[in-house]
């Protein structure tokens, strides 16, 4: 199972570092707005809330399931969407929001397992 999980988790870490350096560059250029950051945070909370609700309704969550679903659906897929949207300058607001969401989701997903343990789902 580690053969499957390791590349996904390593690619998620790579995406996090790439997104973080891009956001730092946008902050230095002063082209990142508060509305993008706040919507990115809200989007991250909604995405992780959907996962928590899904696991809560199912009554259980396996560690492998969390390690596969959260990085694929909440980090890797939004990064591909960001890459497509970033090519068009008219969609920079949405692409920046998705990029901020990737960063917040990466950071908040570190606490997902402890939250699920607290809710007695794991």
N, C-alpha and C positions, 0 to 999 in steps of 0.2 A: 504494500500500500504506500510505502514511502517513496517508491519510484514514481507514483502518480502525484502524491502530495507535494513533494519537494520542488519540482519545477513550477507548479502553480503558486506556491507560497513565495518562492524566490522571485518569480516574475511580478508578483504583487508588491514585493519590497522594492524591486526596480522601478515599478510604476510610481510608487509612493515617493521615492527619491527624485525621480524625474519631475513629477508634479510639484514637489516642494521647491526644487530649483527654479522651475518655471514661474511659480507664484512669487518667489523672492525677487525674480527679475521684473515681474509686473509691479510689485510694490515699489521697487527702486525707480521704475519709470513713472510711477504714480498713475497707472492705468487700471488699477484694481479698485473697485468701488465698494462701499459698505453694503450696498444692496446685493452685490454678487456674493459677498462673504456670508451675509445673513441667509440668503436663499440657499447657498451651498450647505450651511449648517442645518437648515430646516430639511433639505433634501436628504442629508445623511441620517438625521434622526428618523425621518419617515421610512427610509430604506431599512434601517436596522430594526425599527419598530415592526415592520412587516415580517421580518425574520423571527423576532421574538414572539409575535402573535401566532405565526405559523407553528413554531415549536410548542407554544403554550397550548394551542388547540390540539396538536397531535399528542401531547402529554409526555413526549420524550424527544430527546435530541442526541444523536450520536456525535462524537467528536469528529469523526471522519466526514460526516454530513456537513457540519459547520465549516470545516476546513476546505471543503469543496465548493459549497454554495456561496458563502459570503465573498470569498475572493473573486469567483467567476462572475457572479451577478452584480456585486456592489463595487468592484474595483476594476477588473479587467474589461468587462463589457462597457461601462461608462468611459473608460479610457479610449476604447476604439471609437465610441461616439464622439468624444472630444477631438480625436484626430481628424475625423471627417468634418466636424463643424469648424475646426480651427483653420481650415483652408479657405473659408469664406469670411471676409472681414465683417460682413453684415451680421454674422452670428457670434461675434466676439463676446457679447454679454452672456449668452447661453453656454458657450464653450468655457469661459472663465468660471461660471457658476458650477459646471460639471467638474472642472478641475479642483475647485475648492471643496466640492462634495467628496471627491476621491480622497483628499487629504484628511478631512474630518472622519470619513467612514473608516479609513485605515486606522486612525487613532482610536476611534470609539469601538471598533471591532475587537481591540485588545481586551476590552472589558466585557465583551459579550458573553464569554464563557462564565465569568464570575456572576454576571446578572442571571444567566440561566440556572446556575447552581443556587443562587439566592431564591429564585422562584421555584426551586425544586423540580426543574425540568430535566436536568442532567443527572 
